[in-house]
Amino acid sequence: MFYWVMKRIFLGPLLTLLFRPWVKGLDNVPQDGAAILASNHLSFSDSIFMPVMVPRRVSFLAKSEYFTGTGLKGRLTAMFFRLTNQLPMDRSGGAASELSLQAGRDVLADGGLLGIYPEGTRSPDARLYRGKVGVAKLALQTRVPVVPVAMIGTEKVQPIGKRLPNIRRIGIIFGQPLDFSQYYGQEEDHSVQRAVTDQIMYELMRLSGQEYVDEYAAVVKQRLAGQLPEPANGSEANPADGGQESGRPPGNGSGPDGDGSAVTGEV
């Protein structure tokens, strides 16, 4: 009840009035049945704008930290996420992340729409980063279509670290559903998972017009925070070091030709 009251009476009309979102391809979202909405991630507000524009309920896999905050703000944030049907996602990898993905599988098994950010975290600089294979696992295990969703301009509405949003227009593009039925039965093959994920990221790059960086956003954030050293000799994508991977598009998913870089705990 809270979800629909906020969407149709309070939050939805207010956001539509203030930010005047333009939307393309909304008819690509199935009117019924399960589907994954795989989106780029530019801002905290992505999880608010996109569900407002989709007629059906959307359940998001959101980072678990949103549900464990302390103090008044932390408790209010946790309450809001729970009441709006968001699901905690443990990003530490391994068994914890697999358990989190089960909540997503349950949503899809019930015929719902599941929102997920393949990059795993917000982009630190509005570029598109390498996708984690959790989205491929979900798509192949549940055998549902994946609708790529490009958020446009939301990083300017609410940049990282900014509490009050800037009032400006944003856009959302829903791409055509992606069918991965040719890979059914191969969901445990990492090269297949990578090929499926890369195809999704290719569509997000095409729809959003973002520059693609073949590196995980979480790694870049750690490096920017001084928690990791700079890559030697520009061997990894980094706008500061001229790495050759920067801007290289992901594979188009034409086959399970994975890059051989299985990442421990990758989801």
Buried (B, 14 or more C-beta within 10 A) or exposed (E): EEBEEBBEEEBBEEBEEEBEBEBBBEEBBBEEEBBBBBBBBBBBBBBBBBBBBBEEBBBBBBBBBBBEBEEEEBEEBBEBBBEBBBBBBBBEBEEBBBEBBEBBBBBBEEEBBBBBBBBBBBBBBBBBBBBBBBBBBBBBBBBBBBBBBBBBBBBBBBBEEEEEBEEEEBBBBBBEBBEBEEBEEBBEBBBBBBBBBBBBBBBBBBBBEBBBBBBBBBBBBEBEEEEEEEBEEBEBBBEEBEBEBBBEBBBEBEEBEBBEEEBEEBB
